[in-house]
Amino acid sequence: MRAVICDAFDGPLALRVGEMPEPSLKPGHVLIDVYAASVSFMDCLMVSGQYQMKPVTPFVPGTDAAGIVKAAGPGVTRFKPGDRVACCHWTGAYSEVMSAPESKVAHVPEGVDFDTASTVLHTYTTALYALEYRAAVRPGETVFVTGAAGGVGLSAVDFARHLGARVIAGVGSDEKLALVRQYGATATVNYRAESLRDRIKALTDGKGVDVCLDNVGGAVFGEMTRLMNWGGRLMPVGFASGEIPNVPMNLPLLKNYSIVGVFAGAWAEKFPLENAAANERLMQLVVAGRIHPHVGDVRPLEQVVEVMSAVANRTALGRGVLRTR
């Protein structure tokens, strides 16, 4: 099958398109004829050898895809050949055929195209798990999202709005401000151009935010340790800055706020039934118009380097998509 191939952990520029063996049909897994695959920052880390796991090379990168079920393995009960689906797994999306566990596959309703469907599971499941399961966001609370114009960030802005929160979006350039406002942010901050501390204090009457979903890490996370409201929840989700921060533990003590880790991929592995239900629920929210996945740059599979480079350089808006068919 035609696929993007990572021969070594040399980053996005070293990827190539070639032939790989089609994945075998395993018990409990679904084989999907892929029509679209979305590109994530996690994929960039994976091909650069900077993620928590390192697949055996050569491998096919890509976490999220959408297409049509080709075959269902022994034990699969929810899917049959011909079903329109989206799927999410650690690797394998940038190819003509992907394998995924049944719990990481969701039906795609009529009216949702494959480009859009391929952007939903990883990003919105992370947002749902973070904001609803881990932070238990309540209507009216103030949620601050960093890296808010990226795939997970924009989904978090959209889902926090869906939950009735007041959303502040943090971005690194003015070009991204209009997009995050379109997705539900009532206030914004460009932390590369203005004081994050002063802006957050002004927007919250000096109290700080109730929930911070941080995709950036580094100095931004460090500042947010001092900008949480009493009883807040500070959630590390990713480290797009490349720097994993440390926290002076007297700060959460003084404000009685919690530091709440968010690793949705590990949750999906540990609680497959809950993950499957969340995936199906998200697709119904999409078709109902309650959440609005943003499809960014759409290109053929052969232009994977261009799409992934934009994600790695943090210039992409939402999720870029690769079409395989």
Secondary structure, DSSP 8 states (H G I E B T S, - for coil): -EEEEB-SS--GGG-EEEE-------TTEEEEEEEEEEE-HHHHHHHTT-SS----SSB---SEEEEEEEEE-TT--S--TT-EEEEE-SS--SBSEEEEEGGGEEE--TT--HHHHTTTHHHHHHHHIIIIIIS---TT-EEEESSTTSHHHHHHHHHHHHTT-EEEEEESSGGGHHHHHHTT-SEEEETTTS-HHHHHHHHTTTS-EEEEEESS-HHHHHHHTTSEEEEEEEEE---TTS------THHHHHHT-EE----HHHHHHH-HHHHHHHHHHHHHHHHTTSS---EEEEEEGGGHHHHHHHHHTT---SEEEEE--
